[in-house]
Amino acid sequence: MVLMVWRVLIIHGVCTCDGISSSIDWGLAILVVLMLLLIVMVLLVSWVLVMSIALVVLMVAVMIVLLLLVLVVPVPEELQNGGGFGYVVAFRPLGVTTWIQTVVTSPDNPRYVFRNESIVPFSPYEVKVGVYNNKGEGPFSPVTTVFSAEEEPTVAPSHISAHSLSSSEIEVSWNTIPWKLSNGHLLGYEVRYWNNGGEEESSSKMKVAGNQTSAVLRGLKSNLAYYTAVRAYNSAGAGPFSDTVNATTKKTPPSQPPGNVVWNATDTKVVLNWEQVKAMENESQVTGYKVFYRTSSQNDVQVLNTNKTSAELLLPVKEDYIIEVKATTDGGDGTSSEQIRIPRITSNNYLLVLTENPYTDKKIKLAKDELFPYLSAFIRI
């Protein structure tokens, strides 16, 4: 088009060079150039407008996430019984009597998608699929129930609470969100947490599956405040976070183990005594003790709890026993004592054994006729 205009200008200049002034030629040329610029601007504006409309359509398509998807198994060609074969898809909300019908004209298309913003997420629909060809309509399939697409949960879990279990653990609990507000099949909950010196944006996260309403945060630092929030999630995504709550981990348990453990035994019981454990200022106070014991041939450990510095175990001493003692605190169990091995009873001798003596680890064995002058408490083996 531009070449044609310039060609007219050149021809016009040749034909009128004798009778028309040059000023008229230049004026006409300027006018044509301005018209060309105007046409280019109109084309650019039109292109921008078309792209804007396309972008709006794309955004609307992205925003419409609520849909009803119906999948069918295509009917084999030998069963279509003629040309013009297609499907009739009928569906309705569960509990509604009127069917909504649509036609799928392609016999090879195994799916139909119905989009509508009025559809409630994860709502039940009754669906049946019929067939037709040039001769008329065929039978419908049995009615089945399907669910519309899911959407992110719209509410956050409620009644969030957190409390410290030990120097490294905090338990977080919450109430589950109502089923109608989950907008889909609830997959679980996401717990976000960070400490008092950290940033919320760099928080740690953990997920719990299903309908669990609590989670234990482990591996935390002692005597430090932690903040936490919870949100639900499904296959469409995660919902909003709950309000933030906080809890402070407890102080660490004492590093000092129970010392100077002394034991004596009969053929039916073992009596233990040990020194009291004193916690330092930056440690949790001792609330009691745990005695762990097992036979030397087994790995299953049994535990006896006591708030004293002694314990009595009713055990038939028919094989060796392995015993150790720990202090218990709000911050967890303290350091274990050295393991004590109590030998089984084998003869009519008497035996006294002192272990974990800070000055000696020597075991003293006395024969029966040597025992009584030295013992105030003894065991028979």
TORKOL-4160 file (C-alpha; in steps of 0.2 Angstrom, whole numbers, padded with zeros to 4 digits, m for minus):
381
<pt num="1" X="0000" Y="0000" Z="0000"/>
<pt num="2" X="0014" Y="0012" Z="0004"/>
<pt num="3" X="0023" Y="0008" Z="m0012"/>
<pt num="4" X="0007" Y="0011" Z="m0022"/>
<pt num="5" X="0005" Y="0028" Z="m0014"/>
<pt num="6" X="0023" Y="0033" Z="m0017"/>
<pt num="7" X="0021" Y="0027" Z="m0035"/>
<pt num="8" X="0006" Y="0039" Z="m0037"/>
<pt num="9" X="0016" Y="0053" Z="m0030"/>
<pt num="10" X="0030" Y="0050" Z="m0042"/>
<pt num="11" X="0018" Y="0049" Z="m0057"/>
<pt num="12" X="0008" Y="0064" Z="m0051"/>
<pt num="13" X="0025" Y="0074" Z="m0050"/>
<pt num="14" X="0029" Y="0069" Z="m0068"/>
<pt num="15" X="0012" Y="0073" Z="m0075"/>
<pt num="16" X="0010" Y="0090" Z="m0066"/>
<pt num="17" X="0028" Y="0097" Z="m0066"/>
<pt num="18" X="0023" Y="0109" Z="m0080"/>
<pt num="19" X="0007" Y="0116" Z="m0073"/>
<pt num="20" X="0006" Y="0114" Z="m0054"/>
<pt num="21" X="0017" Y="0122" Z="m0041"/>
<pt num="22" X="0029" Y="0112" Z="m0031"/>
<pt num="23" X="0021" Y="0118" Z="m0015"/>
<pt num="24" X="0005" Y="0108" Z="m0019"/>
<pt num="25" X="0015" Y="0092" Z="m0022"/>
<pt num="26" X="0024" Y="0094" Z="m0005"/>
<pt num="27" X="0007" Y="0097" Z="0004"/>
<pt num="28" X="m0001" Y="0082" Z="m0004"/>
<pt num="29" X="0014" Y="0071" Z="0001"/>
<pt num="30" X="0014" Y="0077" Z="0019"/>
<pt num="31" X="m0005" Y="0073" Z="0019"/>
<pt num="32" X="m0002" Y="0056" Z="0013"/>
<pt num="33" X="0012" Y="0053" Z="0026"/>
<pt num="34" X="0000" Y="0059" Z="0040"/>
<pt num="35" X="m0013" Y="0047" Z="0034"/>
<pt num="36" X="m0001" Y="0032" Z="0034"/>
<pt num="37" X="0004" Y="0036" Z="0052"/>
<pt num="38" X="m0014" Y="0037" Z="0057"/>
<pt num="39" X="m0017" Y="0020" Z="0049"/>
<pt num="40" X="m0002" Y="0013" Z="0059"/>
<pt num="41" X="m0008" Y="0020" Z="0075"/>
<pt num="42" X="m0025" Y="0013" Z="0072"/>
<pt num="43" X="m0018" Y="m0004" Z="0069"/>
<pt num="44" X="m0007" Y="m0003" Z="0085"/>
<pt num="45" X="m0022" Y="0002" Z="0095"/>
<pt num="46" X="m0032" Y="m0012" Z="0088"/>
<pt num="47" X="m0018" Y="m0025" Z="0091"/>
<pt num="48" X="m0017" Y="m0019" Z="0110"/>
<pt num="49" X="m0036" Y="m0020" Z="0112"/>
<pt num="50" X="m0036" Y="m0038" Z="0105"/>
<pt num="51" X="m0022" Y="m0043" Z="0116"/>
<pt num="52" X="m0031" Y="m0035" Z="0131"/>
<pt num="53" X="m0047" Y="m0045" Z="0127"/>
<pt num="54" X="m0037" Y="m0061" Z="0125"/>
<pt num="55" X="m0029" Y="m0058" Z="0142"/>
<pt num="56" X="m0045" Y="m0054" Z="0151"/>
<pt num="57" X="m0052" Y="m0070" Z="0143"/>
<pt num="58" X="m0037" Y="m0080" Z="0149"/>
<pt num="59" X="m0039" Y="m0073" Z="0167"/>
<pt num="60" X="m0057" Y="m0077" Z="0167"/>
<pt num="61" X="m0053" Y="m0095" Z="0162"/>
<pt num="62" X="m0040" Y="m0096" Z="0175"/>
<pt num="63" X="m0052" Y="m0089" Z="0189"/>
<pt num="64" X="m0066" Y="m0102" Z="0184"/>
<pt num="65" X="m0060" Y="m0116" Z="0194"/>
<pt num="66" X="m0077" Y="m0123" Z="0199"/>
<pt num="67" X="m0081" Y="m0136" Z="0186"/>
<pt num="68" X="m0090" Y="m0153" Z="0184"/>
<pt num="69" X="m0080" Y="m0166" Z="0175"/>
<pt num="70" X="m0088" Y="m0181" Z="0168"/>
<pt num="71" X="m0078" Y="m0196" Z="0161"/>
<pt num="72" X="m0085" Y="m0209" Z="0150"/>
<pt num="73" X="m0079" Y="m0225" Z="0142"/>
<pt num="74" X="m0081" Y="m0223" Z="0123"/>
<pt num="75" X="m0093" Y="m0235" Z="0115"/>
<pt num="76" X="m0084" Y="m0246" Z="0102"/>
<pt num="77" X="m0088" Y="m0243" Z="0084"/>
<pt num="78" X="m0096" Y="m0260" Z="0081"/>
<pt num="79" X="m0109" Y="m0256" Z="0095"/>
<pt num="80" X="m0113" Y="m0238" Z="0088"/>
<pt num="81" X="m0126" Y="m0246" Z="0075"/>
<pt num="82" X="m0125" Y="m0232" Z="0063"/>
<pt num="83" X="m0118" Y="m0215" Z="0058"/>
<pt num="84" X="m0120" Y="m0198" Z="0068"/>
<pt num="85" X="m0115" Y="m0206" Z="0084"/>
<pt num="86" X="m0114" Y="m0196" Z="0100"/>
<pt num="87" X="m0117" Y="m0194" Z="0119"/>
<pt num="88" X="m0131" Y="m0186" Z="0129"/>
<pt num="89" X="m0124" Y="m0181" Z="0146"/>
<pt num="90" X="m0137" Y="m0178" Z="0159"/>
<pt num="91" X="m0133" Y="m0171" Z="0177"/>
<pt num="92" X="m0141" Y="m0163" Z="0192"/>
<pt num="93" X="m0137" Y="m0158" Z="0210"/>
<pt num="94" X="m0141" Y="m0172" Z="0222"/>
<pt num="95" X="m0158" Y="m0170" Z="0228"/>
<pt num="96" X="m0164" Y="m0160" Z="0213"/>
<pt num="97" X="m0177" Y="m0168" Z="0201"/>
<pt num="98" X="m0173" Y="m0158" Z="0185"/>
<pt num="99" X="m0160" Y="m0164" Z="0174"/>
<pt num="100" X="m0148" Y="m0153" Z="0164"/>
<pt num="101" X="m0143" Y="m0161" Z="0147"/>
<pt num="102" X="m0130" Y="m0157" Z="0135"/>
<pt num="103" X="m0124" Y="m0166" Z="0119"/>
<pt num="104" X="m0106" Y="m0172" Z="0115"/>
<pt num="105" X="m0105" Y="m0175" Z="0096"/>
<pt num="106" X="m0088" Y="m0183" Z="0095"/>
<pt num="107" X="m0090" Y="m0202" Z="0098"/>
<pt num="108" X="m0071" Y="m0203" Z="0103"/>
<pt num="109" X="m0072" Y="m0189" Z="0116"/>
<pt num="110" X="m0072" Y="m0198" Z="0133"/>
<pt num="111" X="m0075" Y="m0183" Z="0144"/>
<pt num="112" X="m0087" Y="m0168" Z="0147"/>
<pt num="113" X="m0083" Y="m0153" Z="0157"/>
<pt num="114" X="m0096" Y="m0141" Z="0164"/>
<pt num="115" X="m0090" Y="m0124" Z="0171"/>
<pt num="116" X="m0101" Y="m0113" Z="0181"/>
<pt num="117" X="m0096" Y="m0101" Z="0195"/>
<pt num="118" X="m0112" Y="m0105" Z="0204"/>
<pt num="119" X="m0107" Y="m0123" Z="0207"/>
<pt num="120" X="m0102" Y="m0126" Z="0226"/>
<pt num="121" X="m0085" Y="m0134" Z="0228"/>
<pt num="122" X="m0085" Y="m0153" Z="0231"/>
<pt num="123" X="m0104" Y="m0154" Z="0230"/>
<pt num="124" X="m0112" Y="m0170" Z="0225"/>
<pt num="125" X="m0120" Y="m0172" Z="0208"/>
<pt num="126" X="m0130" Y="m0186" Z="0200"/>
<pt num="127" X="m0124" Y="m0191" Z="0182"/>
<pt num="128" X="m0130" Y="m0202" Z="0168"/>
<pt num="129" X="m0124" Y="m0204" Z="0150"/>
<pt num="130" X="m0135" Y="m0209" Z="0135"/>
<pt num="131" X="m0131" Y="m0212" Z="0117"/>
<pt num="132" X="m0139" Y="m0207" Z="0100"/>
<pt num="133" X="m0136" Y="m0209" Z="0081"/>
<pt num="134" X="m0145" Y="m0205" Z="0065"/>
<pt num="135" X="m0159" Y="m0217" Z="0070"/>
<pt num="136" X="m0163" Y="m0210" Z="0087"/>
<pt num="137" X="m0158" Y="m0210" Z="0105"/>
<pt num="138" X="m0152" Y="m0226" Z="0114"/>
<pt num="139" X="m0152" Y="m0230" Z="0133"/>
<pt num="140" X="m0144" Y="m0221" Z="0147"/>
<pt num="141" X="m0131" Y="m0228" Z="0159"/>
<pt num="142" X="m0136" Y="m0231" Z="0177"/>
<pt num="143" X="m0135" Y="m0215" Z="0188"/>
<pt num="144" X="m0119" Y="m0212" Z="0197"/>
<pt num="145" X="m0114" Y="m0199" Z="0210"/>
<pt num="146" X="m0099" Y="m0188" Z="0206"/>
<pt num="147" X="m0092" Y="m0172" Z="0215"/>
<pt num="148" X="m0088" Y="m0155" Z="0208"/>
<pt num="149" X="m0070" Y="m0149" Z="0209"/>
<pt num="150" X="m0062" Y="m0144" Z="0225"/>
<pt num="151" X="m0056" Y="m0127" Z="0231"/>
<pt num="152" X="m0045" Y="m0121" Z="0244"/>
<pt num="153" X="m0052" Y="m0121" Z="0262"/>
<pt num="154" X="m0060" Y="m0105" Z="0266"/>
<pt num="155" X="m0058" Y="m0105" Z="0285"/>
<pt num="156" X="m0043" Y="m0108" Z="0297"/>
<pt num="157" X="m0043" Y="m0121" Z="0311"/>
<pt num="158" X="m0050" Y="m0114" Z="0327"/>
<pt num="159" X="m0045" Y="m0115" Z="0346"/>
<pt num="160" X="m0026" Y="m0116" Z="0343"/>
<pt num="161" X="m0016" Y="m0120" Z="0358"/>
<pt num="162" X="0003" Y="m0125" Z="0362"/>
<pt num="163" X="0011" Y="m0131" Z="0377"/>
<pt num="164" X="0029" Y="m0137" Z="0381"/>
<pt num="165" X="0032" Y="m0156" Z="0383"/>
<pt num="166" X="0051" Y="m0155" Z="0386"/>
<pt num="167" X="0066" Y="m0145" Z="0383"/>
<pt num="168" X="0065" Y="m0149" Z="0364"/>
<pt num="169" X="0047" Y="m0153" Z="0361"/>
<pt num="170" X="0031" Y="m0142" Z="0360"/>
<pt num="171" X="0014" Y="m0150" Z="0356"/>
<pt num="172" X="0002" Y="m0140" Z="0345"/>
<pt num="173" X="m0017" Y="m0144" Z="0345"/>
<pt num="174" X="m0032" Y="m0137" Z="0336"/>
<pt num="175" X="m0050" Y="m0140" Z="0331"/>
<pt num="176" X="m0054" Y="m0147" Z="0314"/>
<pt num="177" X="m0062" Y="m0136" Z="0301"/>
<pt num="178" X="m0081" Y="m0140" Z="0297"/>
<pt num="179" X="m0083" Y="m0152" Z="0282"/>
<pt num="180" X="m0094" Y="m0140" Z="0273"/>
<pt num="181" X="m0080" Y="m0126" Z="0274"/>
<pt num="182" X="m0066" Y="m0138" Z="0268"/>
<pt num="183" X="m0071" Y="m0136" Z="0250"/>
<pt num="184" X="m0065" Y="m0154" Z="0246"/>
<pt num="185" X="m0058" Y="m0169" Z="0253"/>
<pt num="186" X="m0047" Y="m0163" Z="0268"/>
<pt num="187" X="m0029" Y="m0170" Z="0266"/>
<pt num="188" X="m0022" Y="m0164" Z="0282"/>
<pt num="189" X="m0015" Y="m0148" Z="0291"/>
<pt num="190" X="0001" Y="m0138" Z="0289"/>
<pt num="191" X="0010" Y="m0132" Z="0305"/>
<pt num="192" X="0021" Y="m0117" Z="0304"/>
<pt num="193" X="0033" Y="m0112" Z="0318"/>
<pt num="194" X="0048" Y="m0101" Z="0322"/>
<pt num="195" X="0057" Y="m0096" Z="0338"/>
<pt num="196" X="0058" Y="m0079" Z="0346"/>
<pt num="197" X="0074" Y="m0074" Z="0338"/>
<pt num="198" X="0069" Y="m0080" Z="0321"/>
<pt num="199" X="0058" Y="m0072" Z="0307"/>
<pt num="200" X="0041" Y="m0078" Z="0302"/>
<pt num="201" X="0045" Y="m0078" Z="0284"/>
<pt num="202" X="0059" Y="m0091" Z="0287"/>
<pt num="203" X="0048" Y="m0102" Z="0298"/>
<pt num="204" X="0049" Y="m0121" Z="0298"/>
<pt num="205" X="0034" Y="m0131" Z="0292"/>
<pt num="206" X="0028" Y="m0149" Z="0295"/>
<pt num="207" X="0012" Y="m0158" Z="0289"/>
<pt num="208" X="0001" Y="m0170" Z="0298"/>
<pt num="209" X="m0011" Y="m0181" Z="0287"/>
<pt num="210" X="m0029" Y="m0184" Z="0288"/>
<pt num="211" X="m0040" Y="m0178" Z="0303"/>
<pt num="212" X="m0026" Y="m0177" Z="0316"/>
<pt num="213" X="m0029" Y="m0162" Z="0327"/>
<pt num="214" X="m0012" Y="m0161" Z="0335"/>
<pt num="215" X="0007" Y="m0161" Z="0331"/>
<pt num="216" X="0023" Y="m0162" Z="0341"/>
<pt num="217" X="0037" Y="m0151" Z="0336"/>
<pt num="218" X="0053" Y="m0159" Z="0339"/>
<pt num="219" X="0072" Y="m0154" Z="0339"/>
<pt num="220" X="0068" Y="m0137" Z="0347"/>
<pt num="221" X="0080" Y="m0126" Z="0357"/>
<pt num="222" X="0078" Y="m0126" Z="0376"/>
<pt num="223" X="0071" Y="m0112" Z="0386"/>
<pt num="224" X="0066" Y="m0103" Z="0371"/>
<pt num="225" X="0049" Y="m0096" Z="0365"/>
<pt num="226" X="0041" Y="m0103" Z="0349"/>
<pt num="227" X="0027" Y="m0096" Z="0339"/>
<pt num="228" X="0016" Y="m0107" Z="0328"/>
<pt num="229" X="0000" Y="m0106" Z="0317"/>
<pt num="230" X="m0010" Y="m0120" Z="0308"/>
<pt num="231" X="m0019" Y="m0121" Z="0291"/>
<pt num="232" X="m0029" Y="m0135" Z="0282"/>
<pt num="233" X="m0025" Y="m0141" Z="0265"/>
<pt num="234" X="m0033" Y="m0151" Z="0251"/>
<pt num="235" X="m0029" Y="m0156" Z="0233"/>
<pt num="236" X="m0033" Y="m0138" Z="0227"/>
<pt num="237" X="m0021" Y="m0130" Z="0239"/>
<pt num="238" X="m0020" Y="m0123" Z="0257"/>
<pt num="239" X="m0032" Y="m0112" Z="0266"/>
<pt num="240" X="m0028" Y="m0097" Z="0278"/>
<pt num="241" X="m0017" Y="m0098" Z="0293"/>
<pt num="242" X="m0025" Y="m0098" Z="0311"/>
<pt num="243" X="m0021" Y="m0085" Z="0324"/>
<pt num="244" X="m0003" Y="m0087" Z="0331"/>
<pt num="245" X="0000" Y="m0094" Z="0348"/>
<pt num="246" X="0016" Y="m0097" Z="0357"/>
<pt num="247" X="0024" Y="m0108" Z="0370"/>
<pt num="248" X="0042" Y="m0109" Z="0379"/>
<pt num="249" X="0052" Y="m0125" Z="0379"/>
<pt num="250" X="0058" Y="m0130" Z="0396"/>
<pt num="251" X="0075" Y="m0130" Z="0403"/>
<pt num="252" X="0087" Y="m0144" Z="0399"/>
<pt num="253" X="0087" Y="m0159" Z="0412"/>
<pt num="254" X="0102" Y="m0161" Z="0424"/>
<pt num="255" X="0119" Y="m0167" Z="0417"/>
<pt num="256" X="0124" Y="m0175" Z="0433"/>
<pt num="257" X="0119" Y="m0193" Z="0433"/>
<pt num="258" X="0113" Y="m0202" Z="0449"/>
<pt num="259" X="0129" Y="m0207" Z="0458"/>
<pt num="260" X="0135" Y="m0220" Z="0471"/>
<pt num="261" X="0122" Y="m0233" Z="0466"/>
<pt num="262" X="0122" Y="m0248" Z="0479"/>
<pt num="263" X="0111" Y="m0263" Z="0477"/>
<pt num="264" X="0108" Y="m0279" Z="0487"/>
<pt num="265" X="0096" Y="m0294" Z="0483"/>
<pt num="266" X="0088" Y="m0309" Z="0488"/>
<pt num="267" X="0081" Y="m0323" Z="0478"/>
<pt num="268" X="0065" Y="m0313" Z="0475"/>
<pt num="269" X="0069" Y="m0295" Z="0475"/>
<pt num="270" X="0082" Y="m0281" Z="0472"/>
<pt num="271" X="0084" Y="m0266" Z="0483"/>
<pt num="272" X="0093" Y="m0250" Z="0475"/>
<pt num="273" X="0099" Y="m0234" Z="0483"/>
<pt num="274" X="0108" Y="m0219" Z="0475"/>
<pt num="275" X="0113" Y="m0201" Z="0479"/>
<pt num="276" X="0101" Y="m0187" Z="0475"/>
<pt num="277" X="0104" Y="m0177" Z="0459"/>
<pt num="278" X="0105" Y="m0158" Z="0461"/>
<pt num="279" X="0100" Y="m0147" Z="0446"/>
<pt num="280" X="0110" Y="m0132" Z="0442"/>
<pt num="281" X="0102" Y="m0115" Z="0439"/>
<pt num="282" X="0100" Y="m0117" Z="0421"/>
<pt num="283" X="0093" Y="m0134" Z="0422"/>
<pt num="284" X="0076" Y="m0141" Z="0426"/>
<pt num="285" X="0072" Y="m0146" Z="0444"/>
<pt num="286" X="0072" Y="m0165" Z="0448"/>
<pt num="287" X="0054" Y="m0172" Z="0450"/>
<pt num="288" X="0059" Y="m0190" Z="0452"/>
<pt num="289" X="0069" Y="m0205" Z="0446"/>
<pt num="290" X="0067" Y="m0219" Z="0433"/>
<pt num="291" X="0074" Y="m0236" Z="0435"/>
<pt num="292" X="0077" Y="m0245" Z="0419"/>
<pt num="293" X="0080" Y="m0264" Z="0420"/>
<pt num="294" X="0080" Y="m0279" Z="0409"/>
<pt num="295" X="0088" Y="m0297" Z="0409"/>
<pt num="296" X="0104" Y="m0299" Z="0400"/>
<pt num="297" X="0096" Y="m0310" Z="0387"/>
<pt num="298" X="0082" Y="m0299" Z="0382"/>
<pt num="299" X="0081" Y="m0281" Z="0375"/>
<pt num="300" X="0064" Y="m0277" Z="0381"/>
<pt num="301" X="0067" Y="m0263" Z="0395"/>
<pt num="302" X="0055" Y="m0261" Z="0409"/>
<pt num="303" X="0053" Y="m0245" Z="0419"/>
<pt num="304" X="0050" Y="m0241" Z="0437"/>
<pt num="305" X="0046" Y="m0223" Z="0442"/>
<pt num="306" X="0049" Y="m0216" Z="0460"/>
<pt num="307" X="0051" Y="m0200" Z="0469"/>
<pt num="308" X="0063" Y="m0207" Z="0481"/>
<pt num="309" X="0082" Y="m0211" Z="0480"/>
<pt num="310" X="0079" Y="m0229" Z="0482"/>
<pt num="311" X="0069" Y="m0243" Z="0474"/>
<pt num="312" X="0063" Y="m0261" Z="0477"/>
<pt num="313" X="0061" Y="m0272" Z="0462"/>
<pt num="314" X="0052" Y="m0289" Z="0465"/>
<pt num="315" X="0062" Y="m0300" Z="0453"/>
<pt num="316" X="0067" Y="m0318" Z="0453"/>
<pt num="317" X="0086" Y="m0317" Z="0452"/>
<pt num="318" X="0087" Y="m0332" Z="0441"/>
<pt num="319" X="0098" Y="m0324" Z="0428"/>
<pt num="320" X="0108" Y="m0308" Z="0426"/>
<pt num="321" X="0099" Y="m0291" Z="0426"/>
<pt num="322" X="0105" Y="m0275" Z="0418"/>
<pt num="323" X="0100" Y="m0259" Z="0428"/>
<pt num="324" X="0102" Y="m0240" Z="0426"/>
<pt num="325" X="0095" Y="m0225" Z="0434"/>
<pt num="326" X="0090" Y="m0208" Z="0427"/>
<pt num="327" X="0083" Y="m0192" Z="0435"/>
<pt num="328" X="0067" Y="m0186" Z="0428"/>
<pt num="329" X="0062" Y="m0167" Z="0426"/>
<pt num="330" X="0049" Y="m0157" Z="0416"/>
<pt num="331" X="0063" Y="m0154" Z="0403"/>
<pt num="332" X="0065" Y="m0173" Z="0400"/>
<pt num="333" X="0076" Y="m0187" Z="0407"/>
<pt num="334" X="0093" Y="m0183" Z="0414"/>
<pt num="335" X="0109" Y="m0192" Z="0411"/>
<pt num="336" X="0109" Y="m0211" Z="0415"/>
<pt num="337" X="0120" Y="m0219" Z="0428"/>
<pt num="338" X="0132" Y="m0232" Z="0423"/>
<pt num="339" X="0124" Y="m0249" Z="0420"/>
<pt num="340" X="0124" Y="m0261" Z="0434"/>
<pt num="341" X="0125" Y="m0279" Z="0431"/>
<pt num="342" X="0117" Y="m0290" Z="0445"/>
<pt num="343" X="0122" Y="m0308" Z="0443"/>
<pt num="344" X="0110" Y="m0323" Z="0445"/>
<pt num="345" X="0110" Y="m0334" Z="0460"/>
<pt num="346" X="0120" Y="m0350" Z="0458"/>
<pt num="347" X="0124" Y="m0357" Z="0475"/>
<pt num="348" X="0122" Y="m0357" Z="0494"/>
<pt num="349" X="0134" Y="m0342" Z="0496"/>
<pt num="350" X="0131" Y="m0325" Z="0502"/>
<pt num="351" X="0136" Y="m0310" Z="0492"/>
<pt num="352" X="0137" Y="m0291" Z="0494"/>
<pt num="353" X="0141" Y="m0280" Z="0479"/>
<pt num="354" X="0144" Y="m0262" Z="0479"/>
<pt num="355" X="0145" Y="m0253" Z="0462"/>
<pt num="356" X="0148" Y="m0235" Z="0456"/>
<pt num="357" X="0158" Y="m0231" Z="0471"/>
<pt num="358" X="0167" Y="m0215" Z="0467"/>
<pt num="359" X="0183" Y="m0222" Z="0475"/>
<pt num="360" X="0182" Y="m0240" Z="0469"/>
<pt num="361" X="0173" Y="m0252" Z="0457"/>
<pt num="362" X="0179" Y="m0267" Z="0467"/>
<pt num="363" X="0166" Y="m0281" Z="0470"/>
<pt num="364" X="0168" Y="m0290" Z="0487"/>
<pt num="365" X="0163" Y="m0308" Z="0488"/>
<pt num="366" X="0162" Y="m0317" Z="0505"/>
<pt num="367" X="0159" Y="m0335" Z="0509"/>
<pt num="368" X="0145" Y="m0339" Z="0520"/>
<pt num="369" X="0155" Y="m0342" Z="0536"/>
<pt num="370" X="0164" Y="m0325" Z="0532"/>
<pt num="371" X="0149" Y="m0315" Z="0529"/>
<pt num="372" X="0140" Y="m0312" Z="0546"/>
<pt num="373" X="0154" Y="m0302" Z="0554"/>
<pt num="374" X="0154" Y="m0289" Z="0540"/>
<pt num="375" X="0136" Y="m0287" Z="0534"/>
<pt num="376" X="0121" Y="m0278" Z="0541"/>
<pt num="377" X="0111" Y="m0281" Z="0525"/>
<pt num="378" X="0115" Y="m0296" Z="0514"/>
<pt num="379" X="0108" Y="m0306" Z="0500"/>
<pt num="380" X="0107" Y="m0325" Z="0498"/>
<pt num="381" X="0111" Y="m0333" Z="0482"/>
